[in-house]
Amino acid sequence: MDQCITDIPRVRRGDVPLPQEEAIQRIASVTKAFSDPIRLKMVYLLSKQSDLCTCEFEELLDLSQSKVSYHLKILLDAGVIDREIHGSWSHYSLRNPKILEQVHALSQ
């Protein structure tokens, strides 16, 4: 097996602390949730209007109900949004209202 040859001392496992695996998985899940422009638009809309139902997303984004539901499920599973059910209507809100600020910080 080839070895790394360098004048700089090698880094060994344990020398650099890594976040817990659970934290890494959570970060990966959230960043994946933000990897689609439609989901970014949904989060932006929720940052301006704290509570929206599925039909409002359909209207505002000109998308089918199935497409809206697909994207909302990804945001829900990542823990980005919360859902509250009122009768046959599902209303969505941001779990952390400052999440959009954090996403903007990534782009700078």
Contacts in CASP RR format, 6 or more apart in sequence:
PFRMAT RR
TARGET T0000
AUTHOR 0000-0000-0000
METHOD contacts of the structure
MODEL  1
MDQCITDIPRVRRGDVPLPQEEAIQRIASVTKAFSDPIRLKMVYLLSKQS
DLCTCEFEELLDLSQSKVSYHLKILLDAGVIDREIHGSWSHYSLRNPKIL
EQVHALSQ
4 10 0 8 1.000
18 24 0 8 1.000
19 27 0 8 1.000
29 77 0 8 1.000
29 78 0 8 1.000
29 79 0 8 1.000
30 78 0 8 1.000
30 79 0 8 1.000
30 80 0 8 1.000
32 74 0 8 1.000
32 78 0 8 1.000
33 39 0 8 1.000
33 74 0 8 1.000
33 75 0 8 1.000
33 77 0 8 1.000
33 78 0 8 1.000
33 79 0 8 1.000
33 80 0 8 1.000
34 40 0 8 1.000
34 43 0 8 1.000
34 80 0 8 1.000
34 103 0 8 1.000
36 71 0 8 1.000
36 74 0 8 1.000
38 61 0 8 1.000
38 63 0 8 1.000
38 67 0 8 1.000
38 71 0 8 1.000
39 71 0 8 1.000
39 74 0 8 1.000
39 75 0 8 1.000
40 103 0 8 1.000
41 61 0 8 1.000
42 57 0 8 1.000
42 61 0 8 1.000
42 71 0 8 1.000
42 72 0 8 1.000
42 75 0 8 1.000
42 81 0 8 1.000
42 92 0 8 1.000
43 75 0 8 1.000
43 80 0 8 1.000
43 81 0 8 1.000
43 94 0 8 1.000
43 99 0 8 1.000
43 100 0 8 1.000
43 103 0 8 1.000
44 100 0 8 1.000
45 52 0 8 1.000
45 57 0 8 1.000
45 60 0 8 1.000
45 61 0 8 1.000
46 52 0 8 1.000
46 81 0 8 1.000
46 92 0 8 1.000
46 93 0 8 1.000
46 94 0 8 1.000
47 94 0 8 1.000
47 97 0 8 1.000
47 99 0 8 1.000
47 100 0 8 1.000
49 56 0 8 1.000
50 93 0 8 1.000
50 94 0 8 1.000
50 97 0 8 1.000
51 84 0 8 1.000
51 91 0 8 1.000
51 92 0 8 1.000
51 93 0 8 1.000
52 60 0 8 1.000
52 91 0 8 1.000
52 92 0 8 1.000
52 93 0 8 1.000
53 89 0 8 1.000
53 90 0 8 1.000
53 91 0 8 1.000
53 92 0 8 1.000
54 65 0 8 1.000
54 68 0 8 1.000
54 69 0 8 1.000
54 72 0 8 1.000
54 89 0 8 1.000
54 90 0 8 1.000
54 92 0 8 1.000
55 65 0 8 1.000
55 89 0 8 1.000
57 63 0 8 1.000
57 68 0 8 1.000
57 72 0 8 1.000
57 92 0 8 1.000
58 64 0 8 1.000
58 65 0 8 1.000
58 68 0 8 1.000
61 68 0 8 1.000
72 81 0 8 1.000
72 83 0 8 1.000
72 90 0 8 1.000
72 92 0 8 1.000
75 81 0 8 1.000
75 92 0 8 1.000
76 82 0 8 1.000
76 83 0 8 1.000
76 92 0 8 1.000
79 95 0 8 1.000
80 94 0 8 1.000
80 95 0 8 1.000
80 96 0 8 1.000
80 99 0 8 1.000
81 92 0 8 1.000
81 93 0 8 1.000
81 94 0 8 1.000
81 95 0 8 1.000
82 92 0 8 1.000
82 93 0 8 1.000
82 94 0 8 1.000
82 95 0 8 1.000
83 90 0 8 1.000
83 91 0 8 1.000
83 92 0 8 1.000
84 90 0 8 1.000
84 91 0 8 1.000
84 92 0 8 1.000
84 93 0 8 1.000
85 91 0 8 1.000
94 100 0 8 1.000
END
